Amino acid sequence: MARRFDRDKDDVLSEQDLKQLRENLSRLSPQGVRDFYDRTHEECRLIYTRLPSPRKMQTLVQVWKQLWKWK
């Protein structure tokens, strides 16, 4: 039976990391958050068979949430 690839646990943001990321994003200007979103979105693109890491996806979601708050 095939085994799933076991990614490192370090590749996921902890609750403390997420809290710190949210605080840092809230201190940025709206344009700064948009620029950060653009960079993060580019890093999360699906290219051939490369999937973005969970850490990058968590970061993208947090940036999106911050932009949504300011809507």
PQR file of N, CA, C, O and H, with PARSE charges and radii, in Angstrom:
ATOM      1  N   MET A   1       0.839  -1.162   0.000 -0.4000 1.5000
ATOM      2  CA  MET A   1       0.000   0.000   0.000 -0.0000 2.0000
ATOM      3  C   MET A   1       0.899   1.245   0.000  0.5500 1.7000
ATOM      4  O   MET A   1       1.906   1.301   0.706 -0.5500 1.4000
ATOM      5  N   ALA A   2       0.518   2.218  -0.791 -0.4000 1.5000
ATOM      6  CA  ALA A   2       1.295   3.452  -0.878 -0.0000 2.0000
ATOM      7  C   ALA A   2       1.079   4.291   0.371  0.5500 1.7000
ATOM      8  O   ALA A   2      -0.014   4.335   0.936 -0.5500 1.4000
ATOM      9  H   ALA A   2      -0.300   2.173  -1.365  0.4000 1.0000
ATOM     10  N   ARG A   3       2.137   4.946   0.780 -0.4000 1.5000
ATOM     11  CA  ARG A   3       2.037   5.831   1.945 -0.0000 2.0000
ATOM     12  C   ARG A   3       1.988   7.271   1.480  0.5500 1.7000
ATOM     13  O   ARG A   3       2.590   7.641   0.471 -0.5500 1.4000
ATOM     14  H   ARG A   3       3.024   4.911   0.321  0.4000 1.0000
ATOM     15  N   ARG A   4       1.274   8.060   2.219 -0.4000 1.5000
ATOM     16  CA  ARG A   4       1.216   9.484   1.915 -0.0000 2.0000
ATOM     17  C   ARG A   4       2.516  10.136   2.360  0.5500 1.7000
ATOM     18  O   ARG A   4       3.137   9.732   3.343 -0.5500 1.4000
ATOM     19  H   ARG A   4       0.784   7.760   3.038  0.4000 1.0000
ATOM     20  N   PHE A   5       2.901  11.141   1.617 -0.4000 1.5000
ATOM     21  CA  PHE A   5       4.090  11.896   1.968 -0.0000 2.0000
ATOM     22  C   PHE A   5       3.832  12.636   3.271  0.5500 1.7000
ATOM     23  O   PHE A   5       2.876  13.404   3.372 -0.5500 1.4000
ATOM     24  H   PHE A   5       2.397  11.469   0.818  0.4000 1.0000
ATOM     25  N   ASP A   6       4.677  12.410   4.265 -0.4000 1.5000
ATOM     26  CA  ASP A   6       4.515  13.048   5.570 -0.0000 2.0000
ATOM     27  C   ASP A   6       5.328  14.332   5.604  0.5500 1.7000
ATOM     28  O   ASP A   6       6.554  14.302   5.716 -0.5500 1.4000
ATOM     29  H   ASP A   6       5.454  11.786   4.183  0.4000 1.0000
ATOM     30  N   ARG A   7       4.638  15.450   5.508 -0.4000 1.5000
ATOM     31  CA  ARG A   7       5.340  16.734   5.560 -0.0000 2.0000
ATOM     32  C   ARG A   7       5.778  17.023   6.987  0.5500 1.7000
ATOM     33  O   ARG A   7       5.201  16.518   7.951 -0.5500 1.4000
ATOM     34  H   ARG A   7       3.642  15.475   5.418  0.4000 1.0000
ATOM     35  N   ASP A   8       6.798  17.835   7.094 -0.4000 1.5000
ATOM     36  CA  ASP A   8       7.276  18.229   8.425 -0.0000 2.0000
ATOM     37  C   ASP A   8       6.201  19.020   9.150  0.5500 1.7000
ATOM     38  O   ASP A   8       5.468  19.801   8.542 -0.5500 1.4000
ATOM     39  H   ASP A   8       7.266  18.245   6.312  0.4000 1.0000
ATOM     40  N   LYS A   9       6.117  18.813  10.436 -0.4000 1.5000
ATOM     41  CA  LYS A   9       5.164  19.563  11.253 -0.0000 2.0000
ATOM     42  C   LYS A   9       5.543  21.048  11.294  0.5500 1.7000
ATOM     43  O   LYS A   9       4.691  21.904  11.537 -0.5500 1.4000
ATOM     44  H   LYS A   9       6.712  18.179  10.930  0.4000 1.0000
ATOM     45  N   ASP A  10       6.819  21.346  11.055 -0.4000 1.5000
ATOM     46  CA  ASP A  10       7.288  22.728  11.078 -0.0000 2.0000
ATOM     47  C   ASP A  10       6.750  23.530   9.898  0.5500 1.7000
ATOM     48  O   ASP A  10       6.879  24.754   9.871 -0.5500 1.4000
ATOM     49  H   ASP A  10       7.511  20.651  10.858  0.4000 1.0000
ATOM     50  N   ASP A  11       6.152  22.853   8.928 -0.4000 1.5000
ATOM     51  CA  ASP A  11       5.658  23.535   7.742 -0.0000 2.0000
ATOM     52  C   ASP A  11       4.271  24.135   7.966  0.5500 1.7000
ATOM     53  O   ASP A  11       3.663  24.648   7.026 -0.5500 1.4000
ATOM     54  H   ASP A  11       6.048  21.859   8.950  0.4000 1.0000
ATOM     55  N   VAL A  12       3.771  24.078   9.182 -0.4000 1.5000
ATOM     56  CA  VAL A  12       2.456  24.616   9.522 -0.0000 2.0000
ATOM     57  C   VAL A  12       2.649  25.707  10.570  0.5500 1.7000
ATOM     58  O   VAL A  12       3.434  25.555  11.506 -0.5500 1.4000
ATOM     59  H   VAL A  12       4.265  23.661   9.945  0.4000 1.0000
ATOM     60  N   LEU A  13       1.921  26.808  10.400 -0.4000 1.5000
ATOM     61  CA  LEU A  13       2.010  27.885  11.379 -0.0000 2.0000
ATOM     62  C   LEU A  13       1.298  27.483  12.665  0.5500 1.7000
ATOM     63  O   LEU A  13       0.190  26.947  12.634 -0.5500 1.4000
ATOM     64  H   LEU A  13       1.284  26.932   9.639  0.4000 1.0000
ATOM     65  N   SER A  14       1.939  27.746  13.778 -0.4000 1.5000
ATOM     66  CA  SER A  14       1.312  27.472  15.073 -0.0000 2.0000
ATOM     67  C   SER A  14       0.298  28.573  15.382  0.5500 1.7000
ATOM     68  O   SER A  14       0.247  29.591  14.693 -0.5500 1.4000
ATOM     69  H   SER A  14       2.839  28.182  13.803  0.4000 1.0000
ATOM     70  N   GLU A  15      -0.488  28.364  16.400 -0.4000 1.5000
ATOM     71  CA  GLU A  15      -1.471  29.372  16.806 -0.0000 2.0000
ATOM     72  C   GLU A  15      -0.775  30.681  17.181  0.5500 1.7000
ATOM     73  O   GLU A  15      -1.279  31.763  16.883 -0.5500 1.4000
ATOM     74  H   GLU A  15      -0.447  27.537  16.961  0.4000 1.0000
ATOM     75  N   GLN A  16       0.375  30.579  17.829 -0.4000 1.5000
ATOM     76  CA  GLN A  16       1.145  31.778  18.195 -0.0000 2.0000
ATOM     77  C   GLN A  16       1.655  32.493  16.942  0.5500 1.7000
ATOM     78  O   GLN A  16       1.615  33.721  16.870 -0.5500 1.4000
ATOM     79  H   GLN A  16       0.785  29.700  18.071  0.4000 1.0000
ATOM     80  N   ASP A  17       2.134  31.729  15.955 -0.4000 1.5000
ATOM     81  CA  ASP A  17       2.596  32.323  14.694 -0.0000 2.0000
ATOM     82  C   ASP A  17       1.458  33.044  13.979  0.5500 1.7000
ATOM     83  O   ASP A  17       1.640  34.142  13.454 -0.5500 1.4000
ATOM     84  H   ASP A  17       2.167  30.731  16.014  0.4000 1.0000
ATOM     85  N   LEU A  18       0.289  32.419  13.965 -0.4000 1.5000
ATOM     86  CA  LEU A  18      -0.870  33.040  13.320 -0.0000 2.0000
ATOM     87  C   LEU A  18      -1.264  34.337  14.016  0.5500 1.7000
ATOM     88  O   LEU A  18      -1.592  35.326  13.361 -0.5500 1.4000
ATOM     89  H   LEU A  18       0.141  31.527  14.392  0.4000 1.0000
ATOM     90  N   LYS A  19      -1.230  34.328  15.342 -0.4000 1.5000
ATOM     91  CA  LYS A  19      -1.569  35.530  16.105 -0.0000 2.0000
ATOM     92  C   LYS A  19      -0.588  36.658  15.787  0.5500 1.7000
ATOM     93  O   LYS A  19      -0.993  37.803  15.588 -0.5500 1.4000
ATOM     94  H   LYS A  19      -0.964  33.524  15.874  0.4000 1.0000
ATOM     95  N   GLN A  20       0.695  36.328  15.739 -0.4000 1.5000
ATOM     96  CA  GLN A  20       1.710  37.333  15.436 -0.0000 2.0000
ATOM     97  C   GLN A  20       1.547  37.860  14.009  0.5500 1.7000
ATOM     98  O   GLN A  20       1.701  39.058  13.768 -0.5500 1.4000
ATOM     99  H   GLN A  20       1.024  35.397  15.900  0.4000 1.0000
ATOM    100  N   LEU A  21       1.240  36.980  13.073 -0.4000 1.5000
ATOM    101  CA  LEU A  21       1.019  37.401  11.690 -0.0000 2.0000
ATOM    102  C   LEU A  21      -0.170  38.353  11.601  0.5500 1.7000
ATOM    103  O   LEU A  21      -0.094  39.372  10.914 -0.5500 1.4000
ATOM    104  H   LEU A  21       1.115  36.008  13.268  0.4000 1.0000
ATOM    105  N   ARG A  22      -1.265  38.034  12.289 -0.4000 1.5000
ATOM    106  CA  ARG A  22      -2.444  38.912  12.286 -0.0000 2.0000
ATOM    107  C   ARG A  22      -2.108  40.284  12.867  0.5500 1.7000
ATOM    108  O   ARG A  22      -2.539  41.307  12.335 -0.5500 1.4000
ATOM    109  H   ARG A  22      -1.327  37.207  12.847  0.4000 1.0000
ATOM    110  N   GLU A  23      -1.344  40.306  13.952 -0.4000 1.5000
ATOM    111  CA  GLU A  23      -0.957  41.586  14.562 -0.0000 2.0000
ATOM    112  C   GLU A  23      -0.085  42.399  13.612  0.5500 1.7000
ATOM    113  O   GLU A  23      -0.278  43.606  13.466 -0.5500 1.4000
ATOM    114  H   GLU A  23      -0.994  39.475  14.384  0.4000 1.0000
ATOM    115  N   ASN A  24       0.868  41.741  12.968 -0.4000 1.5000
ATOM    116  CA  ASN A  24       1.745  42.444  12.035 -0.0000 2.0000
ATOM    117  C   ASN A  24       0.968  42.981  10.834  0.5500 1.7000
ATOM    118  O   ASN A  24       1.227  44.094  10.375 -0.5500 1.4000
ATOM    119  H   ASN A  24       1.024  40.760  13.087  0.4000 1.0000
ATOM    120  N   LEU A  25       0.031  42.206  10.332 -0.4000 1.5000
ATOM    121  CA  LEU A  25      -0.772  42.660   9.196 -0.0000 2.0000
ATOM    122  C   LEU A  25      -1.638  43.853   9.573  0.5500 1.7000
ATOM    123  O   LEU A  25      -1.837  44.755   8.760 -0.5500 1.4000
ATOM    124  H   LEU A  25      -0.179  41.302  10.705  0.4000 1.0000
ATOM    125  N   SER A  26      -2.149  43.865  10.790 -0.4000 1.5000
ATOM    126  CA  SER A  26      -3.015  44.969  11.212 -0.0000 2.0000
ATOM    127  C   SER A  26      -2.243  46.281  11.328  0.5500 1.7000
ATOM    128  O   SER A  26      -2.842  47.356  11.307 -0.5500 1.4000
ATOM    129  H   SER A  26      -1.987  43.131  11.450  0.4000 1.0000
ATOM    130  N   ARG A  27      -0.933  46.200  11.449 -0.4000 1.5000
ATOM    131  CA  ARG A  27      -0.103  47.409  11.562 -0.0000 2.0000
ATOM    132  C   ARG A  27       0.319  47.964  10.202  0.5500 1.7000
ATOM    133  O   ARG A  27       0.783  49.101  10.110 -0.5500 1.4000
ATOM    134  H   ARG A  27      -0.446  45.326  11.465  0.4000 1.0000
ATOM    135  N   LEU A  28       0.157  47.165   9.151 -0.4000 1.5000
ATOM    136  CA  LEU A  28       0.532  47.622   7.817 -0.0000 2.0000
ATOM    137  C   LEU A  28      -0.541  48.538   7.243  0.5500 1.7000
ATOM    138  O   LEU A  28      -1.701  48.495   7.654 -0.5500 1.4000
ATOM    139  H   LEU A  28      -0.221  46.242   9.226  0.4000 1.0000
ATOM    140  N   SER A  29      -0.135  49.362   6.291 -0.4000 1.5000
ATOM    141  CA  SER A  29      -1.108  50.178   5.570 -0.0000 2.0000
ATOM    142  C   SER A  29      -1.908  49.280   4.633  0.5500 1.7000
ATOM    143  O   SER A  29      -1.469  48.175   4.315 -0.5500 1.4000
ATOM    144  H   SER A  29       0.807  49.397   5.957  0.4000 1.0000
ATOM    145  N   PRO A  30      -3.074  49.739   4.189 -0.5600 1.5000
ATOM    146  CA  PRO A  30      -3.840  48.928   3.231  0.2800 2.0000
ATOM    147  C   PRO A  30      -3.032  48.576   1.979  0.5500 1.7000
ATOM    148  O   PRO A  30      -3.125  47.456   1.479 -0.5500 1.4000
ATOM    149  N   GLN A  31      -2.247  49.519   1.476 -0.4000 1.5000
ATOM    150  CA  GLN A  31      -1.428  49.225   0.295 -0.0000 2.0000
ATOM    151  C   GLN A  31      -0.344  48.202   0.621  0.5500 1.7000
ATOM    152  O   GLN A  31      -0.028  47.349  -0.209 -0.5500 1.4000
ATOM    153  H   GLN A  31      -2.171  50.429   1.883  0.4000 1.0000
ATOM    154  N   GLY A  32       0.219  48.279   1.810 -0.4000 1.5000
ATOM    155  CA  GLY A  32       1.219  47.299   2.222 -0.0000 2.0000
ATOM    156  C   GLY A  32       0.643  45.899   2.307  0.5500 1.7000
ATOM    157  O   GLY A  32       1.298  44.927   1.930 -0.5500 1.4000
ATOM    158  H   GLY A  32      -0.038  48.971   2.484  0.4000 1.0000
ATOM    159  N   VAL A  33      -0.587  45.796   2.804 -0.4000 1.5000
ATOM    160  CA  VAL A  33      -1.243  44.490   2.890 -0.0000 2.0000
ATOM    161  C   VAL A  33      -1.554  43.974   1.491  0.5500 1.7000
ATOM    162  O   VAL A  33      -1.400  42.782   1.226 -0.5500 1.4000
ATOM    163  H   VAL A  33      -1.119  46.585   3.111  0.4000 1.0000
ATOM    164  N   ARG A  34      -1.990  44.859   0.590 -0.4000 1.5000
ATOM    165  CA  ARG A  34      -2.263  44.436  -0.794 -0.0000 2.0000
ATOM    166  C   ARG A  34      -0.995  43.924  -1.467  0.5500 1.7000
ATOM    167  O   ARG A  34      -1.019  42.908  -2.160 -0.5500 1.4000
ATOM    168  H   ARG A  34      -2.115  45.828   0.805  0.4000 1.0000
ATOM    169  N   ASP A  35       0.112  44.632  -1.259 -0.4000 1.5000
ATOM    170  CA  ASP A  35       1.385  44.184  -1.836 -0.0000 2.0000
ATOM    171  C   ASP A  35       1.786  42.826  -1.273  0.5500 1.7000
ATOM    172  O   ASP A  35       2.245  41.954  -2.011 -0.5500 1.4000
ATOM    173  H   ASP A  35       0.132  45.458  -0.695  0.4000 1.0000
ATOM    174  N   PHE A  36       1.614  42.649   0.033 -0.4000 1.5000
ATOM    175  CA  PHE A  36       1.931  41.373   0.678 -0.0000 2.0000
ATOM    176  C   PHE A  36       1.022  40.271   0.136  0.5500 1.7000
ATOM    177  O   PHE A  36       1.462  39.142  -0.083 -0.5500 1.4000
ATOM    178  H   PHE A  36       1.242  43.358   0.632  0.4000 1.0000
ATOM    179  N   TYR A  37      -0.251  40.609  -0.078 -0.4000 1.5000
ATOM    180  CA  TYR A  37      -1.199  39.647  -0.653 -0.0000 2.0000
ATOM    181  C   TYR A  37      -0.744  39.222  -2.050  0.5500 1.7000
ATOM    182  O   TYR A  37      -0.758  38.036  -2.379 -0.5500 1.4000
ATOM    183  H   TYR A  37      -0.609  41.526   0.100  0.4000 1.0000
ATOM    184  N   ASP A  38      -0.341  40.195  -2.866 -0.4000 1.5000
ATOM    185  CA  ASP A  38       0.098  39.877  -4.230 -0.0000 2.0000
ATOM    186  C   ASP A  38       1.287  38.924  -4.217  0.5500 1.7000
ATOM    187  O   ASP A  38       1.323  37.964  -4.986 -0.5500 1.4000
ATOM    188  H   ASP A  38      -0.329  41.159  -2.598  0.4000 1.0000
ATOM    189  N   ARG A  39       2.254  39.184  -3.350 -0.4000 1.5000
ATOM    190  CA  ARG A  39       3.431  38.306  -3.264 -0.0000 2.0000
ATOM    191  C   ARG A  39       3.042  36.917  -2.773  0.5500 1.7000
ATOM    192  O   ARG A  39       3.499  35.906  -3.307 -0.5500 1.4000
ATOM    193  H   ARG A  39       2.224  39.964  -2.725  0.4000 1.0000
ATOM    194  N   THR A  40       2.192  36.880  -1.749 -0.4000 1.5000
ATOM    195  CA  THR A  40       1.776  35.595  -1.185 -0.0000 2.0000
ATOM    196  C   THR A  40       0.939  34.807  -2.188  0.5500 1.7000
ATOM    197  O   THR A  40       1.083  33.591  -2.309 -0.5500 1.4000
ATOM    198  H   THR A  40       1.820  37.701  -1.315  0.4000 1.0000
ATOM    199  N   HIS A  41       0.071  35.506  -2.900 -0.4000 1.5000
ATOM    200  CA  HIS A  41      -0.760  34.851  -3.915 -0.0000 2.0000
ATOM    201  C   HIS A  41       0.123  34.243  -5.003  0.5500 1.7000
ATOM    202  O   HIS A  41      -0.136  33.132  -5.465 -0.5500 1.4000
ATOM    203  H   HIS A  41      -0.045  36.495  -2.802  0.4000 1.0000
ATOM    204  N   GLU A  42       1.145  34.957  -5.405 -0.4000 1.5000
ATOM    205  CA  GLU A  42       2.078  34.434  -6.420 -0.0000 2.0000
ATOM    206  C   GLU A  42       2.783  33.171  -5.914  0.5500 1.7000
ATOM    207  O   GLU A  42       2.986  32.227  -6.676 -0.5500 1.4000
ATOM    208  H   GLU A  42       1.355  35.860  -5.030  0.4000 1.0000
ATOM    209  N   GLU A  43       3.153  33.154  -4.638 -0.4000 1.5000
ATOM    210  CA  GLU A  43       3.823  31.981  -4.064 -0.0000 2.0000
ATOM    211  C   GLU A  43       2.894  30.774  -3.965  0.5500 1.7000
ATOM    212  O   GLU A  43       3.360  29.636  -3.913 -0.5500 1.4000
ATOM    213  H   GLU A  43       2.989  33.922  -4.019  0.4000 1.0000
ATOM    214  N   CYS A  44       1.592  31.014  -3.940 -0.4000 1.5000
ATOM    215  CA  CYS A  44       0.623  29.923  -3.781 -0.0000 2.0000
ATOM    216  C   CYS A  44       0.074  29.408  -5.110  0.5500 1.7000
ATOM    217  O   CYS A  44      -0.785  28.527  -5.129 -0.5500 1.4000
ATOM    218  H   CYS A  44       1.214  31.939  -3.982  0.4000 1.0000
ATOM    219  N   ARG A  45       0.561  29.947  -6.203 -0.4000 1.5000
ATOM    220  CA  ARG A  45       0.083  29.476  -7.508 -0.0000 2.0000
ATOM    221  C   ARG A  45       0.405  28.005  -7.707  0.5500 1.7000
ATOM    222  O   ARG A  45       1.447  27.516  -7.270 -0.5500 1.4000
ATOM    223  H   ARG A  45       1.259  30.663  -6.188  0.4000 1.0000
ATOM    224  N   LEU A  46      -0.500  27.313  -8.369 -0.4000 1.5000
ATOM    225  CA  LEU A  46      -0.267  25.914  -8.716 -0.0000 2.0000
ATOM    226  C   LEU A  46       0.531  25.885 -10.011  0.5500 1.7000
ATOM    227  O   LEU A  46       0.050  26.310 -11.060 -0.5500 1.4000
ATOM    228  H   LEU A  46      -1.346  27.710  -8.725  0.4000 1.0000
ATOM    229  N   ILE A  47       1.741  25.384  -9.925 -0.4000 1.5000
ATOM    230  CA  ILE A  47       2.598  25.290 -11.098 -0.0000 2.0000
ATOM    231  C   ILE A  47       2.901  23.822 -11.320  0.5500 1.7000
ATOM    232  O   ILE A  47       3.597  23.182 -10.532 -0.5500 1.4000
ATOM    233  H   ILE A  47       2.133  25.039  -9.072  0.4000 1.0000
ATOM    234  N   TYR A  48       2.356  23.302 -12.420 -0.4000 1.5000
ATOM    235  CA  TYR A  48       2.496  21.885 -12.757 -0.0000 2.0000
ATOM    236  C   TYR A  48       2.053  21.036 -11.564  0.5500 1.7000
ATOM    237  O   TYR A  48       0.875  21.058 -11.207 -0.5500 1.4000
ATOM    238  H   TYR A  48       1.790  23.822 -13.060  0.4000 1.0000
ATOM    239  N   THR A  49       2.947  20.308 -10.955 -0.4000 1.5000
ATOM    240  CA  THR A  49       2.549  19.439  -9.844 -0.0000 2.0000
ATOM    241  C   THR A  49       2.983  19.985  -8.489  0.5500 1.7000
ATOM    242  O   THR A  49       2.815  19.319  -7.468 -0.5500 1.4000
ATOM    243  H   THR A  49       3.903  20.290 -11.245  0.4000 1.0000
ATOM    244  N   ARG A  50       3.542  21.195  -8.475 -0.4000 1.5000
ATOM    245  CA  ARG A  50       4.008  21.782  -7.212 -0.0000 2.0000
ATOM    246  C   ARG A  50       2.827  22.385  -6.457  0.5500 1.7000
ATOM    247  O   ARG A  50       2.144  23.279  -6.956 -0.5500 1.4000
ATOM    248  H   ARG A  50       3.679  21.737  -9.304  0.4000 1.0000
ATOM    249  N   LEU A  51       2.605  21.890  -5.272 -0.4000 1.5000
ATOM    250  CA  LEU A  51       1.568  22.441  -4.406 -0.0000 2.0000
ATOM    251  C   LEU A  51       2.202  23.392  -3.400  0.5500 1.7000
ATOM    252  O   LEU A  51       3.315  23.146  -2.934 -0.5500 1.4000
ATOM    253  H   LEU A  51       3.160  21.163  -4.867  0.4000 1.0000
ATOM    254  N   PRO A  52       1.505  24.479  -3.058 -0.5600 1.5000
ATOM    255  CA  PRO A  52       2.049  25.375  -2.037  0.2800 2.0000
ATOM    256  C   PRO A  52       2.044  24.692  -0.675  0.5500 1.7000
ATOM    257  O   PRO A  52       1.225  23.815  -0.402 -0.5500 1.4000
ATOM    258  N   SER A  53       2.959  25.108   0.157 -0.4000 1.5000
ATOM    259  CA  SER A  53       3.043  24.527   1.498 -0.0000 2.0000
ATOM    260  C   SER A  53       1.859  25.002   2.342  0.5500 1.7000
ATOM    261  O   SER A  53       1.272  26.046   2.058 -0.5500 1.4000
ATOM    262  H   SER A  53       3.624  25.821  -0.065  0.4000 1.0000
ATOM    263  N   PRO A  54       1.513  24.247   3.367 -0.5600 1.5000
ATOM    264  CA  PRO A  54       0.436  24.690   4.270  0.2800 2.0000
ATOM    265  C   PRO A  54       0.730  26.055   4.890  0.5500 1.7000
ATOM    266  O   PRO A  54      -0.181  26.860   5.085 -0.5500 1.4000
ATOM    267  N   ARG A  55       1.992  26.313   5.198 -0.4000 1.5000
ATOM    268  CA  ARG A  55       2.380  27.602   5.783 -0.0000 2.0000
ATOM    269  C   ARG A  55       2.038  28.756   4.836  0.5500 1.7000
ATOM    270  O   ARG A  55       1.516  29.784   5.267 -0.5500 1.4000
ATOM    271  H   ARG A  55       2.732  25.660   5.040  0.4000 1.0000
ATOM    272  N   LYS A  56       2.334  28.582   3.554 -0.4000 1.5000
ATOM    273  CA  LYS A  56       2.042  29.634   2.581 -0.0000 2.0000
ATOM    274  C   LYS A  56       0.538  29.830   2.418  0.5500 1.7000
ATOM    275  O   LYS A  56       0.062  30.957   2.280 -0.5500 1.4000
ATOM    276  H   LYS A  56       2.759  27.747   3.204  0.4000 1.0000
ATOM    277  N   MET A  57      -0.203  28.730   2.436 -0.4000 1.5000
ATOM    278  CA  MET A  57      -1.658  28.837   2.311 -0.0000 2.0000
ATOM    279  C   MET A  57      -2.260  29.512   3.541  0.5500 1.7000
ATOM    280  O   MET A  57      -3.181  30.319   3.416 -0.5500 1.4000
ATOM    281  H   MET A  57       0.184  27.815   2.549  0.4000 1.0000
ATOM    282  N   GLN A  58      -1.749  29.189   4.723 -0.4000 1.5000
ATOM    283  CA  GLN A  58      -2.234  29.836   5.945 -0.0000 2.0000
ATOM    284  C   GLN A  58      -1.957  31.340   5.893  0.5500 1.7000
ATOM    285  O   GLN A  58      -2.791  32.148   6.301 -0.5500 1.4000
ATOM    286  H   GLN A  58      -1.000  28.533   4.825  0.4000 1.0000
ATOM    287  N   THR A  59      -0.785  31.703   5.389 -0.4000 1.5000
ATOM    288  CA  THR A  59      -0.430  33.117   5.273 -0.0000 2.0000
ATOM    289  C   THR A  59      -1.370  33.820   4.305  0.5500 1.7000
ATOM    290  O   THR A  59      -1.848  34.919   4.591 -0.5500 1.4000
ATOM    291  H   THR A  59      -0.107  31.047   5.058  0.4000 1.0000
ATOM    292  N   LEU A  60      -1.639  33.198   3.167 -0.4000 1.5000
ATOM    293  CA  LEU A  60      -2.554  33.785   2.186 -0.0000 2.0000
ATOM    294  C   LEU A  60      -3.941  34.003   2.797  0.5500 1.7000
ATOM    295  O   LEU A  60      -4.555  35.047   2.577 -0.5500 1.4000
ATOM    296  H   LEU A  60      -1.251  32.306   2.935  0.4000 1.0000
ATOM    297  N   VAL A  61      -4.426  33.049   3.544 -0.4000 1.5000
ATOM    298  CA  VAL A  61      -5.751  33.171   4.168 -0.0000 2.0000
ATOM    299  C   VAL A  61      -5.764  34.318   5.176  0.5500 1.7000
ATOM    300  O   VAL A  61      -6.736  35.072   5.234 -0.5500 1.4000
ATOM    301  H   VAL A  61      -3.927  32.201   3.723  0.4000 1.0000
ATOM    302  N   GLN A  62      -4.713  34.461   5.964 -0.4000 1.5000
ATOM    303  CA  GLN A  62      -4.673  35.539   6.955 -0.0000 2.0000
ATOM    304  C   GLN A  62      -4.636  36.904   6.282  0.5500 1.7000
ATOM    305  O   GLN A  62      -5.279  37.842   6.751 -0.5500 1.4000
ATOM    306  H   GLN A  62      -3.923  33.849   5.917  0.4000 1.0000
ATOM    307  N   VAL A  63      -3.889  37.026   5.186 -0.4000 1.5000
ATOM    308  CA  VAL A  63      -3.837  38.300   4.466 -0.0000 2.0000
ATOM    309  C   VAL A  63      -5.209  38.602   3.867  0.5500 1.7000
ATOM    310  O   VAL A  63      -5.677  39.740   3.921 -0.5500 1.4000
ATOM    311  H   VAL A  63      -3.366  36.264   4.804  0.4000 1.0000
ATOM    312  N   TRP A  64      -5.848  37.590   3.299 -0.4000 1.5000
ATOM    313  CA  TRP A  64      -7.182  37.768   2.725 -0.0000 2.0000
ATOM    314  C   TRP A  64      -8.167  38.221   3.803  0.5500 1.7000
ATOM    315  O   TRP A  64      -8.987  39.105   3.557 -0.5500 1.4000
ATOM    316  H   TRP A  64      -5.468  36.667   3.254  0.4000 1.0000
ATOM    317  N   LYS A  65      -8.094  37.627   4.988 -0.4000 1.5000
ATOM    318  CA  LYS A  65      -8.990  38.012   6.084 -0.0000 2.0000
ATOM    319  C   LYS A  65      -8.783  39.471   6.476  0.5500 1.7000
ATOM    320  O   LYS A  65      -9.746  40.184   6.759 -0.5500 1.4000
ATOM    321  H   LYS A  65      -7.427  36.909   5.188  0.4000 1.0000
ATOM    322  N   GLN A  66      -7.525  39.915   6.492 -0.4000 1.5000
ATOM    323  CA  GLN A  66      -7.253  41.308   6.848 -0.0000 2.0000
ATOM    324  C   GLN A  66      -7.837  42.244   5.792  0.5500 1.7000
ATOM    325  O   GLN A  66      -8.439  43.262   6.135 -0.5500 1.4000
ATOM    326  H   GLN A  66      -6.743  39.336   6.262  0.4000 1.0000
ATOM    327  N   LEU A  67      -7.667  41.913   4.524 -0.4000 1.5000
ATOM    328  CA  LEU A  67      -8.245  42.736   3.463 -0.0000 2.0000
ATOM    329  C   LEU A  67      -9.770  42.748   3.561  0.5500 1.7000
ATOM    330  O   LEU A  67     -10.398  43.783   3.333 -0.5500 1.4000
ATOM    331  H   LEU A  67      -7.179  41.086   4.245  0.4000 1.0000
ATOM    332  N   TRP A  68     -10.357  41.623   3.894 -0.4000 1.5000
ATOM    333  CA  TRP A  68     -11.808  41.527   4.009 -0.0000 2.0000
ATOM    334  C   TRP A  68     -12.324  42.391   5.161  0.5500 1.7000
ATOM    335  O   TRP A  68     -13.403  42.976   5.061 -0.5500 1.4000
ATOM    336  H   TRP A  68      -9.847  40.783   4.079  0.4000 1.0000
ATOM    337  N   LYS A  69     -11.563  42.474   6.248 -0.4000 1.5000
ATOM    338  CA  LYS A  69     -11.969  43.321   7.383 -0.0000 2.0000
ATOM    339  C   LYS A  69     -12.062  44.786   6.965  0.5500 1.7000
ATOM    340  O   LYS A  69     -12.930  45.522   7.435 -0.5500 1.4000
ATOM    341  H   LYS A  69     -10.687  42.000   6.329  0.4000 1.0000
ATOM    342  N   TRP A  70     -11.160  45.200   6.078 -0.4000 1.5000
ATOM    343  CA  TRP A  70     -11.104  46.597   5.669 -0.0000 2.0000
ATOM    344  C   TRP A  70     -12.077  46.928   4.544  0.5500 1.7000
ATOM    345  O   TRP A  70     -12.175  48.084   4.133 -0.5500 1.4000
ATOM    346  H   TRP A  70     -10.455  44.603   5.696  0.4000 1.0000
ATOM    347  N   LYS A  71     -12.782  45.947   4.054 -0.4000 1.5000
ATOM    348  CA  LYS A  71     -13.682  46.159   2.920 -0.0000 2.0000
ATOM    349  C   LYS A  71     -14.745  47.173   3.242  0.5500 1.7000
ATOM    350  O   LYS A  71     -15.589  47.473   2.397 -0.5500 1.4000
ATOM    351  H   LYS A  71     -12.702  45.008   4.388  0.4000 1.0000
TER
END
